[in-house]
Amino acid sequence: MRRFAFLIAIFCLWVAGGKTSLAGAWPREEGTFFAAAGGNVVLFGDAARPVYYDPTLYLEYGLTPRITLGIDGYTADKGTAGSLLGFAQLSFGSLDRPSRTAVSVAAGLTRIPTGATDQTFRLGLHWGRGADWGWVSTDYAMTFGSTIGKFQEKLTLTSGYRFNDTWTGLLSAEAGLGLELDFYAKISPSVVYHLNDRVSLRASYTQALTGDGGGAAGLQAWFNF
């Protein structure tokens, strides 16, 4: 059943047919910042796990043409767990090619449902390919908590389509193992409205494919500076 749900998540993404502005394999332009903040604002059904309000905070800085530094913060498990990690990402290969590959490392703290704070380390592998119409990307993350002594895994597939300079459509599917090593999967279509070169607004709907099967509508703001 777990493998079946995982394959469904992948299938839903690629049928709808790249990159959210959140990292991926593309490095941030040297000397520039990107920030994103938001979360779900309306819940549907019995949404609690794996979809809840789930506020996020994200920041990137382009240190060099190949190295991106950042902060990644989020909550999960109905607000009883959350992480704040600092990360560094290194891009490989020619920066002029449509395909990009990168690796990232992160470290920080995770609050687990028991209330304890866990030292956390994360390794990420990233691949993406751009096209005239948009892009596709794959992001894999393996996280280890030194206190609880468990490995978590997450695979995220994202596809984006540029309708014009004002509107972009996104579809992302995520599957992995949570803090209790429970399998989860969810899918999230969204649309991005670019107010100008610096500010964009993203409206999304996230549907759980496992757990309670709940859904949520979300809002997020993106800033480039």
SVG drawing of the C-alpha trace seen along z (x, -y; Angstrom):
<svg xmlns="http://www.w3.org/2000/svg" viewBox="-15 -45 46 47">
<polyline fill="none" stroke="black" stroke-width="0.4" points="0.0,0.0 2.8,-2.4 4.5,-1.8 1.2,-2.2 0.5,-5.6 4.1,-6.7 3.6,-5.7 0.3,-7.6 2.0,-10.7 4.6,-10.5 2.1,-9.7 -0.2,-12.7 2.7,-15.1 4.1,-13.9 0.7,-13.6 0.0,-17.3 3.4,-18.0 9.7,-23.1 11.1,-24.9 9.3,-26.6 11.5,-29.5 12.5,-27.4 16.0,-26.2 15.8,-23.1 18.9,-22.5 19.2,-26.2 21.6,-28.4 20.5,-31.8 22.2,-34.6 25.3,-35.9 24.6,-38.8 20.8,-38.4 18.3,-37.3 15.0,-35.3 12.5,-35.0 9.2,-33.2 6.7,-33.0 3.2,-31.6 1.1,-28.6 -2.3,-27.0 -5.2,-29.2 -8.3,-27.0 -8.5,-23.3 -10.9,-20.8 -12.1,-17.5 -10.3,-16.1 -7.0,-17.6 -4.4,-17.1 -1.7,-14.8 0.0,-15.0 -1.7,-18.3 -2.4,-21.0 -1.8,-24.8 2.0,-24.1 3.5,-27.6 6.9,-28.0 9.7,-30.5 12.4,-30.3 15.4,-32.4 18.2,-32.1 21.3,-34.1 23.6,-33.7 27.1,-33.6 28.8,-32.7 27.5,-31.7 27.5,-28.1 27.0,-28.3 23.6,-29.2 23.2,-29.7 19.8,-29.7 17.4,-29.1 14.5,-26.7 11.9,-26.7 8.6,-24.9 6.1,-23.1 4.4,-19.7 2.4,-17.0 -0.5,-19.4 1.9,-22.0 3.5,-19.6 6.8,-19.3 8.9,-21.9 12.4,-22.5 14.7,-25.4 17.7,-24.5 20.6,-26.5 21.8,-25.0 24.5,-25.4 24.0,-24.2 26.6,-23.6 25.6,-23.4 27.6,-21.2 28.2,-21.2 27.9,-24.0 25.6,-26.8 24.6,-27.4 23.0,-24.0 19.3,-23.5 19.9,-20.6 21.2,-21.4 22.5,-19.2 23.2,-20.2 23.9,-18.8 23.1,-20.5 23.9,-20.0 21.9,-21.4 22.0,-21.5 19.7,-22.8 17.1,-22.0 13.9,-20.0 11.1,-20.1 9.5,-16.7 6.0,-15.9 7.3,-15.0 8.4,-18.6 12.1,-17.7 14.6,-19.5 16.6,-17.3 19.8,-18.2 19.1,-17.6 21.3,-17.1 20.1,-16.9 21.6,-15.8 19.9,-16.8 20.3,-15.8 18.7,-18.0 18.1,-17.8 16.2,-20.1 15.8,-20.9 14.5,-24.1 12.6,-24.5 10.9,-27.3 7.6,-26.4 8.9,-26.1 10.8,-23.4 10.8,-20.1 12.8,-19.3 13.4,-16.5 14.6,-17.0 15.6,-14.2 16.3,-14.8 17.6,-12.5 17.4,-13.9 18.9,-12.4 18.0,-13.4 20.8,-12.8 18.6,-12.5 15.9,-10.2 18.4,-8.4 16.1,-8.1 16.5,-8.8 13.7,-10.5 13.4,-10.6 11.5,-12.9 11.1,-13.1 9.6,-16.1 8.8,-16.4 7.8,-19.8 6.7,-21.0 6.1,-24.6 4.5,-26.2 5.0,-29.8 1.7,-31.1 3.2,-34.6 5.2,-37.2 2.4,-37.6 1.2,-34.0 3.0,-30.7 1.3,-27.4 3.0,-24.8 2.3,-21.3 4.3,-19.5 4.1,-16.0 5.8,-15.0 6.2,-11.6 8.4,-10.4 8.8,-9.0 7.9,-11.3 9.2,-11.5 7.5,-8.3 8.8,-6.7 5.2,-6.7 4.8,-7.0 3.0,-10.1 2.2,-11.5 0.5,-14.7 0.0,-16.7 -0.3,-20.4 -1.3,-22.4 -0.8,-26.1 -0.7,-29.4 1.7,-32.2 0.9,-35.9 4.0,-38.0 3.1,-41.5 6.5,-42.8 10.1,-41.6 10.4,-41.6 7.1,-40.4 5.0,-37.3 1.9,-35.8 1.2,-32.0 -2.2,-30.4 -2.2,-26.6 -4.3,-23.7 -2.7,-20.7 -4.4,-17.3 -3.2,-14.4 -3.0,-11.1 -2.4,-9.2 -3.3,-9.7 -6.6,-11.4 -7.0,-12.4 -7.7,-16.1 -6.9,-19.1 -5.9,-22.7 -5.9,-26.0 -2.7,-28.1 -1.2,-31.5 2.5,-32.4 4.4,-35.5 7.7,-35.5 10.3,-38.3 13.4,-38.8 15.9,-41.5"/>
</svg>
